[in-house]
Every structure is written in C-alpha cells, then in structure tokens.
Amino acid sequence: MQPNERLLQYIWQYQKFDPANLQTTQGQAIYIQQLGYLNTNAGPDFLEAKVLISNVLWAGQIELHVQASHWHAHAHESNPAYQNVILHVVWEADKQIFDSNHNPIPTLELKSRVDATFLIRYQQLMENKQPIPCYNSFDTVNSFQKIVAMEQLLIQRLQHKAEYVLQILDKNNGDWEQTAFVLLARGMGFGLNALPMERLAAETPLKHLLKNDNLLATEAMLFGQAGMLGGLPDPYARQLQAEYNFWKAKYQLNSSIQYFEWKFMRLRPNNFPTKRIAELAQLIHKNGSLFSKFLFFENNSELKAALQLPPHAYWQNHVNFSENTQKQNVTFGADSANLLIINVVVPIIAAYSIYKAQPDFMDKAIDLLLSLPPENNRITRFWKNLNLEISNAAQSQAAIEWYNNLCMKKQCLSCSIAHSLLAK
Ligand code: SF4
C-alpha cells in the first residue's frame, strides 16, 4: 500500500519508520536531531528541523512527498518558500530533485522502512464503512485515554461555538443584547426553522421590542416581520396586523422573510414556528435583558424559569392563526429548555469568556454543561453502542464534536485513539 501525503506526514511526525542507519539516496549518512514541527500553513511540511548529513549540521525545512517527482508536479522549483529545504523525505524516490544551484537536494526514501502491518491497520480504518470507523477496536483502548480525549474535544467544541457567537457579535457591532437575541431565536428554531428564526431576529432590532412594555406590540412586530399576518380572518391576527402596521411605520421596520420559508410539515403542532415566535415574544417581554440573564443567573432553576415562559393566552388553544385547537402545552418542555441552554446559553458564556479574557466564565460554561443531562440523538447513540460513557451534557457535547470533526471526516490521524490503535 502507498500512503497518502497526510499519512506520510504522520509517519514522519511520529517516527513510524525504522530509524537505523538512515541514508540519502546518494549514500550519505543521515542523523536526525530535530524532526521539525508540522506546518499547517502554506510552505514546506515541517519547519525548524535539524539534520546531520555526512556529519554536517543543516537547519531548515523538510518537505514530504509520496513520490519525489511531485516536487515538480507541485512547482516547488519556482517557489522561493522551498529554497531552504534541507531534506526531501519521500515514500518513493522516483527522481532526483535539484535545487536552484543544480545541487541534488538530499533525499530520504521511507518505502522499505515502514512496517506493513501499520499500513494495513490504517487502510482498514479508512475503508471501514461504520459511522465510527474504529468501531471494532474502540473497546480495546483504555478508558483514561478516552476521558482525556473528551476533555480536549469539549474545549474544542466550546471554542468552535464561541467563534460563531463572536461572528454574530461582530455583525451586530459589539451589541451583546442583540447577539443573544439572534442566537436565542436561532436556537428556538430547533433545527428545521433555525435559519428563518435567526433572520427574523437579525431583521428586528431588539431595542424596538424592549421599548414597549407590551406583549401585544412585541408579538405584532415579530409575527409581522416573520410575514405571518397578511390577510388572515382570525380576529387576533387582524389585531396584531393593525399593531404591526403602526410599529412598522414608526420604526421603519423592514423584513425579507416570506411566509413560505417557514417549515410546518413534519413538525408536531406544538413545535410550529408560530408557537416558537409567540414564546420568543414572551421571553423578550418578561426577561428584558436576555444577555445578563444568560451570564449572571444564580442557578439552573432560575435559568430554566427564564426560558420556559407560557406565551400569550391565545396560544393556549392555538398552534397557528387559523385553527382553534384543544388546549396546548403552555410552553416547551424540560428537554427543549436544556437544548437551549446547551446550544445558546453555554456558547454565549464561552464567547464572553474569550472576548473578555476571563477564564471564570469558561469554567461557568463547563459547569453548566456538567450539570445538565446528556443529549440523546443519533450521534450520542452511536457512541453509547461503543460503551463510551456519556452521562452529562459536557460528555455529549464532546462526543458530538468527536464524531463530527474527526470520525465522520475520517480524520483519524488527528485522533489519540488512532495513535493507540495504529501502534498496537
Ligand atoms: S477519529 Fe478516532 S474515534 Fe473516530 S474513528 Fe477515527 S480513530 Fe476512531
């Protein structure tokens, strides 16, 4: 089996080759003093390496290729970034490469120095069709190693989510209140309606909603901006439309959202976007500053109470503006509130921690996850089938990050579990 370039980097980085009596293709003795560190940007693969070649110490960069001739295929001969390459490490030395002074670049061929079973194990991992490719051997890796991996993955997940929050903050010129509003609205779309909910909040400045201590005005502005009120016979909808017309003119509100963008199909009536918007209106109306609530809550009960507020009485027997239905759940349940905390509140706290360089808030975000039950979804069930312990939301978030960023993309060479499995 011939490795790809990423595997060749791994072989070099972790010295998965026989290091005895290394020689260049021209017979000069090689002694590696420093492997260099992996360069994740453009340019040679490893930087700041030190190599003794025929007892002369060279310091510089190392470039790796599956075949030496790829040097020309990648046009390195005309790229000044490659002028300080001290060693060309290749799987197969199919061609001698020369530098700009026509001197041969010292080349090390690894083909005969790598254990075949190592390559076969890697190939089996890559060809496995299970959702988690190391499915068959995951159990053989010790639990401590999995715990350490999950701790790192949790931090990685919080950083990824915080980056998204900071992007929204940037779009909102540093306004944390509007940012929290946009993210909460997105979260309340619960996947299917996340995008129109996010746009609804983005196109409806929170400051206008907060100016009115009036639930009817808040509902009117949100439903009107959502494109949900036009031409309805329902008296409550007509009342909201009249109210919206007033606020729209006063605040010069604009919206690009069309009714057809909202998804109702395949949703339980209680999850219709109409109910979610009504709930969002009540959260704004009752809580005022969502951002401070999310950041400075005293305990989980206080936070959940702020999120699980029953909407206007109309919605107790309506799921949209046309049908009078049986009595509905007053608001979303504990599982949905937990999801909002995991996907909205925790990322905001983590982002604030990074933005203000205050690690205490990152600890608060992690403590919050540790106190919540784990998510139960397709990904966490994959892991549970492998007996991975997932007993709180910190672990379920780490498990989701693991699957999405490593297993699903087959990025096993960046995973500590693969290091163990390939080494066995
Ligand atoms: S990324 Fe890690 S846990 Fe996932 S399949 Fe590869 S080796 Fe296994």
Residues whose N, C-alpha, C, O or C-beta is under 5 A from the ligand:
A	BS01	SF4	I132 P133 C134 L406 C407 Q411 C412 C415 I417 A418
